[in-house]
Amino acid sequence: MVSIKWEEPSHNTINGSPIRVGFKGSSCYLFFHCQSKLVSTFRELYFHTLTFEGNRAIVLNSEKPLPEYPLKACIKLALTYHSVKHLPLLGA
């Protein structure tokens, strides 16, 4: 399901946590619920590949290649969050 939050598209599923997509300058931000374990888990798993902003977002720079595998894995974990939130590293 897609809705608009803060004038940006927000994607949600019944078993997952919302993912909101925003753009600032040459960067794309994938925002996640700040009280979830998502971004802290992503940081632990993909600190060498992805850039983060606080406990809310993955930051993608349009001037760099898209890190497809870690990005797909993070999106999958977010969209299945309620099913995996009890697992260490969200089952990754």
Contacts in CASP RR format, 6 or more apart in sequence:
PFRMAT RR
TARGET T0000
AUTHOR 0000-0000-0000
METHOD contacts of the structure
MODEL  1
MVSIKWEEPSHNTINGSPIRVGFKGSSCYLFFHCQSKLVSTFRELYFHTL
TFEGNRAIVLNSEKPLPEYPLKACIKLALTYHSVKHLPLLGA
1 11 0 8 1.000
1 12 0 8 1.000
1 13 0 8 1.000
2 9 0 8 1.000
2 10 0 8 1.000
2 11 0 8 1.000
2 12 0 8 1.000
3 9 0 8 1.000
3 10 0 8 1.000
3 12 0 8 1.000
4 10 0 8 1.000
5 18 0 8 1.000
5 20 0 8 1.000
6 20 0 8 1.000
8 20 0 8 1.000
8 21 0 8 1.000
8 22 0 8 1.000
8 31 0 8 1.000
9 20 0 8 1.000
9 21 0 8 1.000
9 22 0 8 1.000
10 18 0 8 1.000
10 19 0 8 1.000
10 20 0 8 1.000
10 21 0 8 1.000
11 18 0 8 1.000
11 19 0 8 1.000
11 20 0 8 1.000
11 21 0 8 1.000
11 79 0 8 1.000
12 18 0 8 1.000
12 19 0 8 1.000
13 79 0 8 1.000
13 80 0 8 1.000
15 79 0 8 1.000
15 80 0 8 1.000
15 81 0 8 1.000
15 82 0 8 1.000
15 83 0 8 1.000
16 78 0 8 1.000
16 79 0 8 1.000
16 80 0 8 1.000
16 81 0 8 1.000
16 82 0 8 1.000
16 83 0 8 1.000
17 32 0 8 1.000
17 33 0 8 1.000
17 36 0 8 1.000
17 38 0 8 1.000
17 78 0 8 1.000
17 79 0 8 1.000
17 81 0 8 1.000
17 82 0 8 1.000
18 32 0 8 1.000
18 33 0 8 1.000
18 78 0 8 1.000
19 30 0 8 1.000
19 31 0 8 1.000
19 32 0 8 1.000
19 75 0 8 1.000
19 78 0 8 1.000
19 79 0 8 1.000
20 30 0 8 1.000
20 31 0 8 1.000
21 28 0 8 1.000
21 29 0 8 1.000
21 30 0 8 1.000
21 31 0 8 1.000
22 28 0 8 1.000
22 29 0 8 1.000
22 30 0 8 1.000
22 31 0 8 1.000
23 29 0 8 1.000
26 61 0 8 1.000
26 62 0 8 1.000
26 63 0 8 1.000
27 59 0 8 1.000
27 60 0 8 1.000
27 61 0 8 1.000
27 62 0 8 1.000
28 59 0 8 1.000
28 60 0 8 1.000
28 62 0 8 1.000
29 53 0 8 1.000
29 57 0 8 1.000
29 58 0 8 1.000
29 59 0 8 1.000
29 60 0 8 1.000
30 57 0 8 1.000
30 58 0 8 1.000
30 60 0 8 1.000
30 71 0 8 1.000
30 74 0 8 1.000
30 75 0 8 1.000
31 56 0 8 1.000
31 57 0 8 1.000
32 38 0 8 1.000
32 39 0 8 1.000
32 56 0 8 1.000
32 57 0 8 1.000
32 58 0 8 1.000
32 78 0 8 1.000
34 55 0 8 1.000
34 56 0 8 1.000
36 81 0 8 1.000
36 85 0 8 1.000
37 85 0 8 1.000
37 90 0 8 1.000
38 74 0 8 1.000
38 77 0 8 1.000
38 78 0 8 1.000
38 81 0 8 1.000
38 90 0 8 1.000
39 52 0 8 1.000
39 54 0 8 1.000
39 55 0 8 1.000
39 56 0 8 1.000
39 57 0 8 1.000
39 58 0 8 1.000
40 55 0 8 1.000
41 77 0 8 1.000
41 89 0 8 1.000
41 90 0 8 1.000
41 92 0 8 1.000
42 50 0 8 1.000
42 52 0 8 1.000
42 58 0 8 1.000
42 70 0 8 1.000
42 74 0 8 1.000
42 77 0 8 1.000
43 50 0 8 1.000
43 52 0 8 1.000
44 89 0 8 1.000
45 70 0 8 1.000
45 73 0 8 1.000
45 89 0 8 1.000
45 92 0 8 1.000
46 67 0 8 1.000
46 70 0 8 1.000
46 73 0 8 1.000
46 74 0 8 1.000
49 67 0 8 1.000
49 70 0 8 1.000
50 58 0 8 1.000
50 59 0 8 1.000
50 67 0 8 1.000
50 70 0 8 1.000
50 71 0 8 1.000
50 74 0 8 1.000
51 58 0 8 1.000
51 59 0 8 1.000
51 60 0 8 1.000
51 61 0 8 1.000
52 58 0 8 1.000
52 59 0 8 1.000
53 59 0 8 1.000
58 71 0 8 1.000
58 74 0 8 1.000
60 66 0 8 1.000
60 67 0 8 1.000
60 71 0 8 1.000
73 92 0 8 1.000
77 84 0 8 1.000
77 90 0 8 1.000
77 91 0 8 1.000
77 92 0 8 1.000
81 90 0 8 1.000
84 90 0 8 1.000
84 91 0 8 1.000
END
